[in-house]
Amino acid sequence: MARSTPIVLNHLYRVRYFCYQAGQVGINVLHYLAANIIGAGLNEGQAVDILSGDAGVGLIPMLNNLAQFIGADMQDITGLPPYEVQAGSVVGQGFGTAGPVPLPTQTCGLLTGQTAITGRAYRGRAYLPFPATASMTAAGTATPTAGYLVNMIVMGTLYYTPVTPTVGVTAVQLVPVLVHRKNKAGLTPAPTTIIGYRINTAWATQRRRGNYGRPNPLPNP
């Protein structure tokens, strides 16, 4: 079973975090390199349970009360497809607590992952979904509140700094990376390590989550 598959040193893993509101799904897709195995290490199910629980702690206070954090999944994407089945988790699942009135569904908080290399291709982005009007400052500025920015830091730390899921005396260190598409020569560059992140103090938009877009079905994590 995928949940019991051990995490392998130097393998590349995709982790997806799922939120949902009224026919629209918000998915944050991150990639991590298994940089260190401590003790006997963890399997994918153990690791994604911990990551999902941590994401719930950060995301639920950022979501309006009609939206919910669903969970996460994890998949080894080392080498060429086909890849193994994802290990899924619903740990930390719950409805948002930020306030009863949602902002438009395309409105998002924005995190930017940073690498040591300049250029658009070497920056990551995570659009944090489904905020509430209570997370917006007074009319005239209409920017995220200080409390919302604090929660963005929680998510930036989870998404864009090394994390070490731990069970007892065993653990695995996951280092966030950017995964690149093939270049003009048809080669796929090696992943680039993310070394930090920036929280953006203005709202961003993710048009595919808009009310006039087609419904996005919720995958089963």
C-alpha positions in Angstrom: 0.0 0.0 0.0 1.2 3.5 -0.7 0.8 4.6 2.9 3.4 2.2 4.0 6.0 3.0 1.3 9.2 4.2 2.9 10.5 7.6 2.0 13.7 7.1 0.1 16.8 9.3 0.5 17.3 11.8 -2.4 13.9 11.0 -3.9 11.7 13.8 -5.0 8.2 14.1 -3.5 5.1 16.1 -4.6 2.8 17.2 -1.7 -0.6 18.7 -2.4 -2.7 20.6 0.1 -6.5 20.8 -0.6 -9.1 23.4 0.4 -12.7 23.6 -0.8 -15.5 26.0 -1.0 -18.8 25.8 -3.0 -17.7 24.0 -6.1 -14.1 25.4 -6.2 -11.1 23.6 -5.0 -7.9 25.4 -3.9 -4.8 23.3 -4.3 -1.3 24.2 -3.2 1.4 22.0 -4.9 4.8 21.8 -3.3 7.9 19.7 -4.0 10.4 18.4 -1.5 13.7 16.5 -1.7 14.2 13.8 0.9 17.6 15.2 2.0 18.2 13.2 5.2 16.8 10.0 6.8 17.1 9.9 10.6 17.0 6.5 12.3 14.7 4.1 10.5 13.0 7.0 8.7 9.3 7.4 8.0 6.9 6.0 5.4 4.9 8.4 3.2 1.7 7.9 5.2 3.4 9.0 8.4 5.0 12.0 6.8 1.9 13.2 5.0 -0.2 12.9 8.2 2.2 15.2 10.0 2.3 17.7 7.1 -1.4 17.7 6.7 -1.9 18.3 10.4 0.6 21.2 10.3 -1.2 22.7 7.3 -4.5 22.5 9.0 -3.2 24.5 11.9 -2.1 27.3 9.6 -4.8 27.3 7.0 -8.0 26.9 9.0 -7.6 30.3 10.7 -7.1 31.8 7.2 -10.2 30.3 5.6 -13.7 31.8 5.8 -16.3 29.7 7.6 -17.8 28.3 4.4 -14.5 26.9 3.2 -12.7 23.9 4.6 -9.3 22.4 4.7 -9.6 18.8 3.3 -6.2 17.3 3.8 -3.1 16.5 1.8 -1.5 13.8 -0.3 2.1 12.8 -1.0 3.6 11.1 -4.1 7.1 10.0 -5.0 7.7 11.5 -8.5 11.4 10.5 -8.9 12.3 9.4 -12.4 9.7 8.9 -15.2 6.0 8.1 -14.8 4.0 6.1 -14.1 4.3 7.0 -10.4 3.0 5.1 -7.4 -0.4 5.9 -5.9 -0.4 8.9 -3.6 -0.5 8.5 0.2 -3.4 10.6 1.4 -4.3 12.2 4.8 -7.3 14.0 6.3 -5.4 14.9 9.5 -6.1 18.5 10.5 -9.3 18.6 8.4 -11.8 21.3 9.3 -13.9 24.3 8.4 -12.3 27.8 8.4 -12.6 30.1 11.4 -11.6 33.5 9.9 -15.2 34.8 9.5 -18.6 34.1 8.0 -18.4 36.3 4.9 -16.1 35.1 2.1 -14.1 37.3 -0.1 -14.6 36.5 -3.9 -13.3 33.0 -4.5 -10.5 34.1 -6.8 -9.0 36.3 -4.0 -5.9 34.8 -2.4 -3.0 35.4 -0.1 0.3 35.0 -2.0 3.5 33.4 -0.8 6.6 33.6 -3.0 9.3 31.0 -2.6 12.9 32.3 -3.3 16.0 30.6 -4.6 19.6 31.7 -5.0 19.0 32.3 -8.7 17.3 35.3 -10.2 14.5 35.2 -12.7 10.8 34.3 -12.8 11.6 30.6 -13.5 13.4 30.4 -10.1 10.5 31.6 -7.9 7.8 29.5 -6.4 4.2 30.7 -5.7 1.5 29.5 -3.4 -2.0 31.1 -3.7 -3.6 30.7 -0.3 -7.3 30.2 -0.9 -10.7 31.4 0.3 -10.1 34.3 2.8 -12.9 36.1 4.7 -13.8 39.8 4.6 -12.7 39.9 8.3 -9.1 39.3 7.1 -9.2 42.5 5.1 -8.3 45.9 6.5 -10.6 48.9 6.3 -11.9 50.2 2.9 -9.3 52.4 1.3 -6.4 50.0 1.9 -8.1 46.7 1.5 -5.0 44.7 2.3 -4.6 41.6 4.5 -4.8 42.2 8.3 -1.8 41.7 10.6 -3.3 38.5 11.9 -3.7 37.1 8.4 0.0 38.0 7.7 1.0 36.1 10.8 -0.7 33.0 9.5 1.0 33.5 6.1 4.3 33.2 7.9 3.1 29.9 9.4 2.3 28.6 6.0 5.5 30.0 4.4 7.6 28.1 7.0 5.8 24.9 6.2 5.9 25.3 2.4 9.2 27.0 1.8 11.7 26.0 4.6 13.0 22.5 5.4 10.6 20.5 7.5 11.4 17.4 9.5 8.4 15.1 10.2 9.2 13.1 13.2 7.8 10.0 14.9 9.6 9.1 18.1 13.3 8.9 17.3 12.9 8.5 13.6 12.4 11.3 11.1 13.0 12.5 7.5 14.2 15.9 6.5 12.3 17.3 3.5 13.9 20.3 1.7 11.6 22.4 -0.5 12.6 22.7 -4.2 11.4 24.0 -7.5 10.8 21.5 -10.2 11.5 22.7 -13.7 9.9 21.8 -17.1 12.0 20.6 -20.0 14.2 23.3 -21.6 14.6 24.0 -25.3 17.1 21.2 -25.6 14.5 18.7 -24.3 16.4 18.2 -21.0 14.8 18.5 -17.6 17.0 20.6 -15.3 17.7 19.4 -11.8 15.4 20.8 -9.1 16.5 24.1 -7.5 16.6 24.4 -3.7 14.3 27.0 -2.2 16.2 29.1 0.4 13.5 31.3 1.8 10.1 33.0 1.1 8.3 36.3 1.1 4.8 37.1 2.2 3.0 39.5 0.0 1.1 42.2 1.8 -1.5 42.7 -1.0 -4.2 40.3 -2.2 -3.6 38.3 -5.3 -6.1 36.6 -7.6 -6.3 33.0 -9.0 -8.7 33.3 -11.8 -9.4 29.6 -12.1 -11.1 29.8 -8.7 -13.5 32.5 -9.7 -17.3 32.2 -9.5 -17.6 32.5 -13.3 -15.1 29.7 -13.9 -16.1 26.1 -14.4 -16.5 24.1 -11.1 -13.3 22.4 -10.0 -14.1 18.9 -8.6 -12.5 18.0 -5.4 -9.9 15.2 -5.7 -9.9 12.5 -3.0 -6.6 13.1 -1.1 
